[in-house]
C-alpha cells in the first residue's frame, strides 16, 4: 500500500486552488488520533488513485498554514474540489465517511 506523501504550505496552496479533488490530512507526529487516520488516508489514496490526490500536512512544520486555515485541533481532513473547500472533517471518523464524501464529489 502506498504511503501518502507530506507536502509543504506552498504545495498546499498550489494544489488547493487546482482543478480536481484533493484530500488534505492535517496532522502532527505527536498526535495519537492522527495516527488512527493515517491508514484511512493510505486506503483512500489507493482506492481513488486515478481520481483523487491525498496528501498530509504536518502542522508543526507549517504553523502559519494552521493559523490561516483556522485549524485549532487535529486531526482535520479537508477535502477540496476545483479550488474550494467542500468538506472539513474534524477528529477520528469511520473510513466510510471519507469514502462517501469523495465518491459524491467525483
C-alpha positions in Angstrom: 0.0 0.0 0.0 1.3 3.4 -0.9 2.1 5.9 1.8 0.6 9.3 1.5 3.3 11.9 1.0 3.8 15.0 3.1 3.6 18.4 1.5 4.6 21.9 2.5 2.4 25.1 2.6 3.4 26.3 -0.9 2.4 23.0 -2.4 -0.8 23.0 -0.5 -1.6 26.5 -1.9 -1.0 25.2 -5.4 -3.0 22.0 -5.1 -5.9 23.5 -3.1 -6.5 26.1 -5.9 -6.2 23.5 -8.7 -9.0 21.7 -10.6 -9.8 18.2 -9.3 -10.4 16.6 -6.0 -7.8 16.8 -3.2 -7.8 15.4 0.3 -5.5 17.0 2.8 -4.8 15.3 6.2 -3.6 17.9 8.7 -1.5 16.1 11.2 1.4 16.2 13.6 3.9 13.4 14.6 2.9 13.6 18.3 -0.8 13.3 17.7 -2.2 9.9 18.7 -5.6 10.3 16.9 -3.8 11.4 13.8 -2.1 8.0 13.7 -5.6 6.4 13.6 -6.4 8.5 10.5 -3.2 7.7 8.6 -4.2 4.2 7.4 -7.5 5.5 6.3 -5.8 8.1 4.1 -3.5 5.5 2.7 -6.5 3.4 1.8 -8.4 6.3 0.3 -5.3 7.2 -1.8 -5.1 3.6 -3.1 -8.8 3.2 -3.8 -9.1 6.5 -5.7 -5.5 6.9 -7.1 -6.8 7.6 -10.6 -9.1 10.4 -9.5 -8.0 11.9 -6.2 -4.8 13.2 -4.7 -4.3 12.6 -1.0 -1.6 14.5 0.9 -0.6 15.1 4.5 0.4 18.4 6.0 2.5 18.4 9.2 1.2 21.5 11.1 4.3 21.6 13.3 6.3 22.3 10.1 3.7 24.6 8.7 2.3 26.6 11.6 1.3 29.7 9.5 -1.0 27.4 7.4 -2.8 26.2 10.5 -3.4 29.7 11.6 -4.5 30.8 8.1 -7.0 28.0 7.8 -8.3 28.3 11.4 -7.2 24.8 12.5 -7.4 24.6 16.2 -7.4 20.8 16.8 -6.2 17.8 14.8 -6.7 15.5 13.1 -8.5 17.6 10.5 -9.1 16.3 6.9 -10.1 19.0 4.4 -11.5 17.9 1.0 -11.2 20.4 -1.9 -12.8 20.3 -5.3 -11.8 22.7 -8.1 -10.3 25.2 -5.7 -12.9 25.2 -3.0 -13.0 23.5 0.4 -16.1 21.3 0.2 -15.8 19.4 3.4 -13.9 19.7 6.7 -13.8 16.6 8.9 -12.5 17.1 12.5 -11.5 14.1 14.6 -11.5 10.4 14.0 -14.4 9.2 12.0 -15.1 5.9 10.2 -13.4 5.4 6.8 -16.8 5.2 5.2 -17.4 8.9 5.8 -14.3 9.9 3.8 -15.2 7.4 1.1 -18.8 8.8 0.8 -17.6 12.4 0.6 -15.1 11.6 -2.1 -17.4 9.4 -4.1 -20.1 12.2 -4.1 -17.5 14.7 -5.5 -16.4 12.5 -8.4 
